[in-house]
């Protein structure tokens, strides 16, 4: 879609958030994570229990299920604000396939080719910036999207503007405006009666940072208890210079549970080909010992990070459906989460 025209309200809010006009210092950045001033949360769809999902094409679900010998409870996809193809076809096919839950990674931007690099990818895009969305520039589109998701017969996990605590997406800029944009999106969905939607605030574990620095950074983007239903995290072992063992993720997962007290969804999970079976077995143990990890979403979509890092990282292009040893471990994880 084309960005909506920006009005005077957008210009004023831009000045406020950039500091040109006065704004009470620290009103959002220093607010406690659990603020009594937040409005009561409207009822969201109940979580359907532990689940395993995958980023996949619902039209190919039968083939994936045959190859794996198990069936995911959830299907996931990425959807950008600029994407002209509507979400309705995906949702309708999921319903026909008997899929009761979906996860939408909803990205407020016009995606750029990964080959342009992280600097270009993280550049602000006029009309899609946090400040623009917070001021209402995308309200019409957001309302239409809310109505589309409202029509789905099951639960929708909406992962809006994920990994905001990094630097590789444009919505990472201006944490204050991010919070306002997030809250505006939630309020619109509630006003449209999309009660089957659960809002997933999904961070990057940033294993390259000291944990205290990581905690401070994610805190700047926290929208507040009443605006978040589930907390999420990416969990990908890229290999090479970004070789991340399962053990390295455990502190971040525990911190997310301790700080936010929300169900935790691992919103993108994958590992490089080398050492994949051992990694997956360790991952299975982590899940068994942490029942508060409510969801796991497997992703073997093309990786932007791989495209940008090239040979510095491992092989993420392998296919679990064609790898019997790895498929056996993933199948066990699916069965564990289907009981």
FENLIN-V515926 format. One record per residue. N is the residue number from 0. RES is the residue in three letters. PSI is psi in degrees with one decimal (NA if undefined). OMEGA is omega in whole degrees, 0 to 359 (* if undefined). Layout:
((N/RES/PSI/OMEGA) (N/RES/PSI/OMEGA))
This chain:
((0/UNK/157.6/176) (1/UNK/139.5/178) (2/UNK/139.8/177) (3/UNK/153.3/178) (4/UNK/139.7/181) (5/UNK/138.5/183) (6/UNK/-171.3/182) (7/UNK/-35.7/180) (8/UNK/-38.4/178) (9/UNK/-44.7/182) (10/UNK/-42.6/180) (11/UNK/-45.0/180) (12/UNK/-36.1/177) (13/UNK/-45.4/180) (14/UNK/-40.0/179) (15/UNK/-48.1/186) (16/UNK/-24.1/177) (17/UNK/-6.1/175) (18/UNK/3.0/179) (19/UNK/-37.7/172) (20/UNK/159.1/184) (21/UNK/146.4/178) (22/UNK/132.9/182) (23/UNK/119.2/185) (24/UNK/132.4/173) (25/UNK/11.8/184) (26/UNK/-40.2/179) (27/UNK/-44.0/188) (28/UNK/-32.4/184) (29/UNK/6.2/179) (30/UNK/146.8/177) (31/UNK/154.3/182) (32/UNK/-32.2/181) (33/UNK/90.5/188) (34/UNK/129.2/178) (35/UNK/-16.2/183) (36/UNK/-10.5/183) (37/UNK/145.5/179) (38/UNK/155.2/178) (39/UNK/139.4/182) (40/UNK/133.5/174) (41/UNK/152.9/181) (42/UNK/129.4/175) (43/UNK/168.3/177) (44/UNK/137.3/178) (45/UNK/143.5/176) (46/UNK/133.1/185) (47/UNK/13.9/181) (48/UNK/175.7/182) (49/UNK/138.3/182) (50/UNK/158.2/169) (51/UNK/131.0/177) (52/UNK/172.3/177) (53/UNK/147.0/173) (54/UNK/105.7/184) (55/UNK/167.4/180) (56/UNK/120.6/182) (57/UNK/-23.9/178) (58/UNK/-14.9/179) (59/UNK/11.0/185) (60/UNK/-40.6/182) (61/UNK/-41.4/179) (62/UNK/-41.2/178) (63/UNK/-42.2/181) (64/UNK/-42.0/178) (65/UNK/-43.2/183) (66/UNK/-36.2/185) (67/UNK/-22.2/184) (68/UNK/21.3/180) (69/UNK/161.5/186) (70/UNK/130.6/175) (71/UNK/151.3/176) (72/UNK/-15.0/186) (73/UNK/144.3/170) (74/UNK/146.7/185) (75/UNK/155.5/175) (76/UNK/159.4/171) (77/UNK/141.9/178) (78/UNK/120.8/178) (79/UNK/156.6/177) (80/UNK/-32.5/185) (81/UNK/-6.0/186) (82/UNK/125.3/184) (83/UNK/-27.2/181) (84/UNK/123.2/184) (85/UNK/160.4/182) (86/UNK/-15.5/188) (87/UNK/-37.8/181) (88/UNK/-42.5/177) (89/UNK/-47.5/182) (90/UNK/-41.4/181) (91/UNK/-41.0/180) (92/UNK/-36.7/175) (93/UNK/-42.7/178) (94/UNK/-42.7/179) (95/UNK/-31.8/180) (96/UNK/0.3/179) (97/UNK/22.0/177) (98/UNK/120.4/186) (99/UNK/-8.6/181) (100/UNK/146.2/175) (101/UNK/156.0/172) (102/UNK/126.5/179) (103/UNK/116.3/172) (104/UNK/103.3/193) (105/UNK/113.3/191) (106/UNK/118.5/180) (107/UNK/78.2/179) (108/UNK/177.0/168) (109/UNK/105.7/188) (110/UNK/141.6/176) (111/UNK/155.2/174) (112/UNK/132.9/181) (113/UNK/-26.1/182) (114/UNK/-17.5/179) (115/UNK/-15.8/176) (116/UNK/166.3/185) (117/UNK/-34.3/181) (118/UNK/-46.7/179) (119/UNK/-40.5/182) (120/UNK/-33.4/182) (121/UNK/1.9/182) (122/UNK/142.5/180) (123/UNK/147.4/178) (124/UNK/113.2/184) (125/UNK/131.0/182) (126/UNK/-23.7/180) (127/UNK/-2.2/182) (128/UNK/156.9/177) (129/UNK/-43.1/182) (130/UNK/-34.0/178) (131/UNK/-45.1/181) (132/UNK/-40.0/179) (133/UNK/-29.0/181) (134/UNK/-3.5/175) (135/UNK/8.3/184) (136/UNK/-24.2/182) (137/UNK/16.9/185) (138/UNK/-44.7/184) (139/UNK/-45.1/178) (140/UNK/-44.0/182) (141/UNK/-41.2/179) (142/UNK/-42.7/178) (143/UNK/-39.4/179) (144/UNK/-41.1/178) (145/UNK/-41.7/180) (146/UNK/-36.6/178) (147/UNK/-45.3/181) (148/UNK/-33.6/178) (149/UNK/-30.5/182) (150/UNK/-10.5/179) (151/UNK/138.5/186) (152/UNK/-11.4/181) (153/UNK/-155.8/182) (154/UNK/134.9/176) (155/UNK/120.3/171) (156/UNK/115.9/184) (157/UNK/109.5/181) (158/UNK/84.2/185) (159/UNK/132.9/171) (160/UNK/62.1/186) (161/UNK/163.7/177) (162/UNK/39.0/181) (163/UNK/-21.8/182) (164/UNK/1.2/175) (165/UNK/-152.4/180) (166/UNK/3.1/189) (167/UNK/0.6/175) (168/UNK/148.0/183) (169/UNK/-26.7/180) (170/UNK/1.1/172) (171/UNK/-18.5/182) (172/UNK/135.4/174) (173/UNK/78.5/182) (174/UNK/-35.1/180) (175/UNK/-45.6/179) (176/UNK/-31.6/176) (177/UNK/-46.7/180) (178/UNK/-45.1/180) (179/UNK/-39.4/178) (180/UNK/-45.3/179) (181/UNK/-48.6/183) (182/UNK/-36.9/179) (183/UNK/-43.4/178) (184/UNK/-47.5/181) (185/UNK/-43.7/181) (186/UNK/-38.5/178) (187/UNK/-45.3/180) (188/UNK/-40.4/179) (189/UNK/-38.5/179) (190/UNK/-25.6/178) (191/UNK/-0.3/177) (192/UNK/26.1/181) (193/UNK/69.1/185) (194/UNK/-8.6/177) (195/UNK/2.5/183) (196/UNK/130.0/174) (197/UNK/130.2/184) (198/UNK/122.8/185) (199/UNK/112.3/178) (200/UNK/106.0/194) (201/UNK/119.8/185) (202/UNK/171.3/168) (203/UNK/138.4/181) (204/UNK/-15.3/174) (205/UNK/59.5/185) (206/UNK/-8.6/178) (207/UNK/-6.9/181) (208/UNK/153.7/168) (209/UNK/143.8/186) (210/UNK/-36.8/180) (211/UNK/-39.3/177) (212/UNK/-40.3/178) (213/UNK/-43.5/180) (214/UNK/-43.9/179) (215/UNK/-40.8/184) (216/UNK/-46.9/181) (217/UNK/-31.1/179) (218/UNK/-30.1/180) (219/UNK/-24.8/185) (220/UNK/0.5/185) (221/UNK/121.6/183) (222/UNK/-17.9/182) (223/UNK/149.4/184) (224/UNK/-43.1/188) (225/UNK/-6.1/180) (226/UNK/3.6/184) (227/UNK/132.2/177) (228/UNK/-38.5/181) (229/UNK/147.1/173) (230/UNK/142.1/182) (231/UNK/164.3/175) (232/UNK/142.1/169) (233/UNK/146.0/178) (234/UNK/84.9/183) (235/UNK/127.5/170) (236/UNK/104.7/182) (237/UNK/-20.8/183) (238/UNK/177.4/181) (239/UNK/-130.0/180) (240/UNK/-12.5/178) (241/UNK/47.2/177) (242/UNK/112.6/184) (243/UNK/108.4/176) (244/UNK/161.7/177) (245/UNK/-38.8/182) (246/UNK/-31.1/181) (247/UNK/-23.7/179) (248/UNK/-23.5/190) (249/UNK/-44.4/179) (250/UNK/-41.0/180) (251/UNK/-41.3/180) (252/UNK/-43.3/178) (253/UNK/-38.6/179) (254/UNK/-42.1/180) (255/UNK/-39.6/178) (256/UNK/-43.7/184) (257/UNK/-40.1/186) (258/UNK/-44.4/192) (259/UNK/-17.8/176) (260/UNK/39.1/179) (261/UNK/157.1/170) (262/UNK/141.9/183) (263/UNK/130.0/177) (264/UNK/128.7/174) (265/UNK/100.1/197) (266/UNK/-15.2/172) (267/UNK/115.9/180) (268/UNK/131.3/175) (269/UNK/165.2/176) (270/UNK/155.4/180) (271/UNK/162.3/183) (272/UNK/-44.9/182) (273/UNK/123.8/179) (274/UNK/15.4/187) (275/UNK/-41.9/185) (276/UNK/-44.4/178) (277/UNK/-41.4/179) (278/UNK/-45.7/181) (279/UNK/-35.8/178) (280/UNK/-39.7/176) (281/UNK/-37.3/178) (282/UNK/-42.1/178) (283/UNK/-41.0/179) (284/UNK/-40.8/178) (285/UNK/-43.6/181) (286/UNK/-40.6/182) (287/UNK/-31.9/184) (288/UNK/-3.1/182) (289/UNK/79.2/183) (290/UNK/-15.1/178) (291/UNK/-4.1/170) (292/UNK/100.9/190) (293/UNK/-28.3/184) (294/UNK/148.7/176) (295/UNK/127.2/181) (296/UNK/110.6/183) (297/UNK/134.3/182) (298/UNK/120.0/171) (299/UNK/34.4/172) (300/UNK/158.9/176) (301/UNK/134.1/186) (302/UNK/126.5/174) (303/UNK/-39.5/180) (304/UNK/-40.4/178) (305/UNK/-42.3/181) (306/UNK/-32.9/183) (307/UNK/-32.7/182) (308/UNK/-22.3/178) (309/UNK/-131.8/185) (310/UNK/-5.3/178) (311/UNK/-19.0/179) (312/UNK/174.0/187) (313/UNK/-167.3/182) (314/UNK/110.6/177) (315/UNK/6.7/185) (316/UNK/4.1/178) (317/UNK/161.0/186) (318/UNK/116.8/184) (319/UNK/-28.6/181) (320/UNK/-14.3/179) (321/UNK/15.4/184) (322/UNK/87.7/187) (323/UNK/-42.6/180) (324/UNK/-43.0/179) (325/UNK/-40.0/180) (326/UNK/-34.6/180) (327/UNK/-39.2/180) (328/UNK/-43.7/179) (329/UNK/-39.3/178) (330/UNK/-39.1/177) (331/UNK/-39.2/177) (332/UNK/-42.4/178) (333/UNK/-45.6/181) (334/UNK/-38.7/178) (335/UNK/-33.6/186) (336/UNK/8.1/179) (337/UNK/-2.8/184) (338/UNK/NA/*))
